[in-house]
Amino acid sequence: MSIATPVVFLFGPTAVGKTDVLTRLAGLPIEVISADSMQVYRGMDIGTAKPDPALREALAHHLIDILDPHERFDVGRFVDLADSCIAAITARGRIPVVSGGTGYYFRHLLFGLPRTPQIDPAVRERLQHDLETEGLAVLRSRLERVDPQSAARIDPADPYRTVRALEIYEQTGTPRSAFRVPAEPRRDLAATVIELYRERPVVRARIADRVAAMFGAGLRREVESLVDSGVVASDPGMRAIGYREFFRDDGSLVTADDDTQIQTRIVTATRRYAKRQVTFFSGLPGRTPVHADDAERVARLVRDAVRP
């Protein structure tokens, strides 16, 4: 019988303070695997709140800056890459810590992937054409009719997951929601699951402060630089909160005169996302809630993860 690999899952909503906790854990024999669907993209540093170079120098981070914003990245690829990282980190005698806020990345790494079908390229191309010609709202309405459960779980502003759910339905005639995640966690991982939390009003205030700091750090300049390099509004990276708000429906950039309005929209969208994250994470079994200021307790849980 093989021995399960110890892995720490450290998650929490946006702005709860995950990076602050990791900074205080930098002296432990750990390496971090980012579970953030947007930190994979190069050039998107400010708007995705990537850990700064000093922290990444002190504490190895994986699955950050591995793609350009026009490239697609999905949960299946994340699980494959994360599994490879876990094996390599463990072989170095260190502890893998999976940290981030993309909830379904955690769930699928912890439980495994549902057995969804291969999609006919013609189906994918047709739906992509529909997205480009009819718009996301039309495809969203279509998904709500054929698969309301998936529609309820998918961010209305997320074209990739909307199209993916429609691909599965049109390929099989079966809703995406009918393809279930395995009911039991993977037996090859010995998971320590830590949920960081703060009181909701505190998280809301921290979100507003963080977005203001992003604008002060040059978020608009970052978006303009991406556009100058050839990135367009329809690229997968630009669907992220903090980037999509800079674009009009026709794909052009909103002017700097509207930055106050953009900032407000980003704060609102981020708060809604954080609320959904809390709801999603509450469904993960075996989690240990820890206040985000209690880094010492997190450190004890990390150490305990590898004790016999």
Secondary structure, DSSP 4 states (H G I P E B T S, - for coil): -PPPEEEEEEE--TTS-HHHHHHHTTTSSEEEEEE-TTTTBTT--TTTTPPPHHHHHHS-EESSS-B-TTS---HHHHHHHHHHHHHHHHHTT-EEEEEES-HHHHHHHHH----PPPPPHHHHHHHHHHHHHH-HHHHHHHHHHH-HHHHHHS-TT-HHHHHHHHHHHHHHSS-GGGSPPPSS--TTEEEEEEEEE--HHHHHHHHHHHHHHHHHTTHHHHHHHHHHTT--TTSGGGGSTTTGGGB-TTSPBPPGGGHHHHHHHHHHHHHHHHHHHHHHHTTSTTEEEEETT-HHHHHHHHHHHT--
